[in-house]
Amino acid sequence: MDDRSSRKPLSRRYVLGSGAAAAAMLVLPCTGLAQTYAAGEDYTLGVILSSTGPLAVLGQLEIKGAQLRAEQINAAGGINGHMIRLDIFDNKSDPQSTVSGARGLLSKKIVGLIGPESTGLGTGVIPLVNAAKIPNLSLQGGIDLTDEHGYVFGIQITGSVVVKATINHMKARGIKKIGYLSTSDGLGQAGDRFGLPLFQESGIEVVGGKQTIDPAGSDYSTQLAAVRSAGAEAVFLWGTGTPAIIAAKAFKALRMPGSLYLLNLTIAQITAMGDAVDAILVAQTKANVHDQLAPDDPIAPRLKPFVDAATKANVPIDSFSSAGYGAVVVFEDAIRKVGPNPQKIIELWNSGYEPPATVARVKWDSKIHQGFNPLDAVITAVDPKTMKFRIAK
């Protein structure tokens, strides 16, 4: 249902698209080249994230964050009298559904596209946004986006940043041998190309060989046992969503040595892991430990508007909700600077632009489309008593 006639500033104004209908729609050629807006007409941002499926633990938070910022903008009168509307499509954590959903959203009149949340899901979206010439603010973090990805840019912490921070932490702990697990989907394949070589080049030995796990599987005990028998002192998992929960429980049950380092972690996953969280470490954004940052930390003032709004609205505060919030902030800033013209937004983003990302200092240009500052990552653990994140030592 299109709610353009609704003008309640605080309402959550979005559309849940139909997968079947979207699949039947074709991308209109060069839809981003000539768009004009009547006075008071909504500026629509397409949002393609997981409300259901294994990645819903990420997508639901990102949707809440995006909705929160859109509501703030609309409550303040919009952008030059234009409300921000989010047209949300549930990709169901499925690559085919993601592609069909992207086609549907890109066939409409949108300023830009937000999502998806996973590298594996985003692979099929890249050629679509480039054909449509619509700016895509991806929330994936598996790979470092570059000019090779065309109209796709990112603000989320990347796997390479996570791995580099993880390596530094492992070395500080004297860890010399690790087990390496990766999912068999696009995200895991990206990790094998970009993350695994970083470990191999660091001098930390990957023992037991690369262990591949099925993201739809239910038990990874065999893979963990294999790396333990090979002498692993810790384990790194290149995967996200439900696989991280399954791996953590198996890690605990097998009494694995050391810690299980993850690519990312949400509050919902912590709850699902139960007492297994005491073995978890993860390099992530500082949103998760915002209340533990030093007063002079450069990220503290970036996070404050989101933290204040999320606290008031009872929205969980973490790397994913803040990324969704930040995605809308970035589009808002671009629209205020150059208008709702997709092509001008892309020109801005390619110009050495420093988007007002919520959780990190980021810089984009014609070559770098991710640009997450590694200094803005932090190694975190989970306090088993409070089940909250804390800065790890």
N, C-alpha and C positions, 0 to 999 in steps of 0.2 A: 504493500500500500504506500503510495506517495503522499506525504503529508505536507506538501508545499503550502497548503492553505492554512495549516496550523501555525500560529504565531505565539505559542506559549514559550517564552525564553528558557524556562527551566526544565522543559520536558525533554525526554530523551528521544530525539527525532532521528530515527534511522529505519532502514528497511531490511528485512530478512529476505533475500532473494530466493527464488526457486531454482534448485540445481538443474532440474529437467528443462525449465524454460531457458536458463542461461546457456545450457549446453547447445540449444538449438540456435542461439544467436551468433552471428558472425561479427568480428571486429570491424567497425567502419574504418576505411582507410584514412589515415592522417586526421583522426578526429580532433587532435590537439592543436591544429593549425589556425582555425578560424572560429573562435567562440566569442560571442558578445552576450552581455547580460543586461536585461531591463532593470530599471530602478526597483530596488527591493527584492529582486529575484535571488533565491538562495544560491550560495556557492556550495556545490556538492563535492565531497571527498568520498571516493570509493574506498571501502575497507574490506579486505579479504583475509579473515583470520578464523581460527578454529574455535567454534563454540561447543563442538562435540568432537569425540574421538580422542586418541592418546595425547594429542598436543593441545587439548582444550585447557589443560592446566596453565598453559602459557597464553593462548589466545584470549581466553576469558578475561584475564587480568589486563591485557593490552587493550581490549575493547573498553573495559571500565575506565582505564586511564584516558583513552581518546574521547569517550563520552563526557568525562569530567571537564576536559578543557573546552570542548565544543559548547557545553552548557554555560561555562564561564563567559566565553566570547559572546554568546547569544544574550545572556543576562545583561551584558554591558552594551547591548545595542548592535552586536554583530560587527562586521568590518565595513565601515562606510555605509551602514544601513542594510547590509546584506547578511542574512543569517548563515551560519555554517550548518550544513546538513550532512550527516554520515549515512551513506548507503551501505549497509553491512551485509556481507554474504558469508555464511558459514561454510568453510571449505571442507569441514568434516575430517580434517587431518589427512585428506586424501589427495594425491597428486592430480588425478583426473578431474575430481570435483573442483580443485583449485584452478585448473586451466579453464574449465567451462564457466566457472564463476567469474574469472578475470575477463573472459570474452564478453560476458553479459554486462559487467560494469564498464568496460572500455567502450562498449557500443553506445553508452549513454553520454550525456553532457556532464562530464566531471572535470574538476580542476586538476586532480591528481589521484593517485592510488596509494593506499597505505597497506602494507603487508605483502606477502604472508610472513609468518613467524619462523619459518624453517627453510634452510637451504634446499632440502629435498623437495619441498613444495614449491619453492620459488623458481626452480630451474625452468619449468614450462611457461612461467609468466614473462620471463625476460624477452623472448622474441615478440610477444604480444604487445607489451608496452612500447617496445621500440617501433613496431609497425604502426601503432596508433599515435605515436609521438606524444605520449602522456607521461609526465614525471611520476616515478614510482619510488616511494620512500619505503624500502623493504625493512622489516624488523628481524631479518635473519642475521645470524652471527657466525655461520660456519665458515665463510670465506671473506676475504678482503675484496670488496667491490672496486673495480677500476673502470677506465674508459672502455674496456672491452664489453662492459655490461650496458653501455649506452645510456638509456634514460633511467637506469636504476641506481639509487644512492642509498646509503645506510647510516644509521646513528647508533646501532646497537654494538655492544662490545663483541669483538670477533674472536673466533677460535684461536687465531694466531696470538692475539693478545693474552688470552687465557692460558695457552700453552707456555708462552714465555714467562708469565708470572708464576705459573706452576713449576716450571723448571728451576727458577730462582729459589722458590720455596723448598723444593726437594733438595737442591744442593746445600742450602743452609742447614737442612736436617741431616745431611750426610748420606742421602739416598743415592745409590749407585745402580740399582737394578729395579726395573719396574715391569709390570704386566700392562699390556695395552689392549683394550677392547673397543671395537667400533661397530656401529649398527650397519646392516647391509643395505640401507637406503642411500639416497643422495647425500644426506648429511654425513653419514659415516664414510662414504666414498670421498667426500671433500676433505674429511679429516685425514684419510689415508694419504691424500695428495699434499696437504698443507701442514697438518699437525704432526703426523708421524715423522717426517723428515726433521722437524725441529728437535724432537727428542733424540733422534739418531745423531744429529750434528752436535748436540749438547755434551756428549760424553756419557750420558746416562744410558745404560744398556737396556734395550727392550728384550726381555727374556720370554721364552715360551712361544715366540712367534706372534704375529698379529692374530688376535682372536676375534672372529666375526660373530656377531649376535643378531638374531632376528628381532627387529623392533616390535613385532607382534608376538614374540615368544613369551613364555611364562616362567622360564627358569634358566639361569646362566651359570649354574653351579659347575658344570663341566668345564667351561672356559676359565672360570676363576681357579678351579682346582689345578688346571694345566699350568697356569702361570705361577701358582704357589709352588708346585713341584719343581719348577724351573728356577726357583730362588728369588722370586719377586719380593721386594721390600715394601712396595706400595703398588697401587693399580690406578691407571687413568682410564676413564670411560669417555669415548667420543660418541655421545648419544644424549638424548634429552627426553623429557616427558616420562611416560610410564616405564621405559627401560631403566631409567635411573633408579626408580623405586624398587624394581625387581632386583637389580644388581646390588643395591644397598642391603636389602634383606638377606640375599644370598651371601654377601660379603660378611655380614654379621654372623649368620648361621654357621659358616665354615670357619669362623674365627681366623680370618685372614690377617696376616701381619701388616702393620702400618696403617695407612689411611687409603680410602677410596677417593680419588680426586675426580670431580665431576666438571662437565662443561658449563652447566648452570643448575640452578636449584630454586624452587618456589616454595612459598609457605605451605601450599597445599601438598606438595611432595613431602615436606618435612613431617606433616601430620600423618601421611600415609606410611612413612618409613618407620615411625615409632622409635623404639630404642636403638634402631640401626643408625640413627643420625650421629651418634657419638664418634663414628669412624669416618665421617664425611668432611671433606675440605673442598672448597670451590673458589676460584678466582672470578670475581664478578664486579658489578658496578657498586658504587658507594651508596646507592639508594637504600640498600639493605641494612646498612649500618650508619644511616644518616645522623642518628643521635649520639654516635661515638666519634664523630669527626672533630678534629681540632678546629678552633675558631678561625684559623687562618687558612684552612683547607680551601683551595680555589673552587671546589665543587659545592661546598656548603651553600653559598648564595644562589647557585643555579637550582639546587634542590628545594630550597625553602618555599617558593610559591606552590610547587606541587605537593610537598609535605603538608603544608597548611591546608590546602584545598582537600587533599585526600583524607586527612584527619577529620575534617569537618564533615565530609561526605561518607565517612566510614568505608573508604576504599583501601584495600591492602596496599602497603607501601613496599615495593620491591623493584627489581630491575625491569620487570615486564610491564607493570602498570605505569611506571615512570616513562618507559619507552613509548607506550601508546599515547600518553599525555604529551610527551615531547614531540611526537610525530605531528600532532595537530599544531603545536606551537611553531614548528618549523614551517609548515605550510602557511600558517597565519602570518608569520614574519615575511615570507616571500610574497604573499598576496599584498600585504601592506606596502612592500617596496616596489613591486613591478606590476601589480594587478593580478587578476585571475587567468592570465594568458599562459597556458602550459609551456609554450616555446620560450617566452621570456623568463619563466621560472627556471627552465633548464639552463638558459644562458647565465642566469644569476648563479646557479649552483656550480657551474663550470668555471666561474670567474675568480676562484680563490676565496670563495664564500665561507664564512665561519657561522654555521647555523646555531641558533640559540638552543642547542640540545640540552635536555634537562640533567643528564647524568654524567656528561663528560665534555671536555673540550674537543671539538671536531673541526676539521678543515677540509673542504672539498675544492678540487680544481679540475682541469680538463683531463687529468690522469688519475687522480685519487678520488674515489667515490665513497669511501668509508671514513678513513682518517681519524679513527678513535685514538685519543692520546693514551699510550700505555701506562702513563703515570696515574691515570684515573681509575685503574683497576686495583682491587684489594683482595687479599686472600681471607676468606671467612670460614668460620666453623659454626656449629650450632650448639648452643648451651643446652644440654639434655634436661636441665631443670625447668628452664623457661621456654624451651623450644623456639628460641629466637636466635637470629644471627649475631655473631660477635666477631670482631677483628681477630684473626688467628695470629699466634705468635710464631 
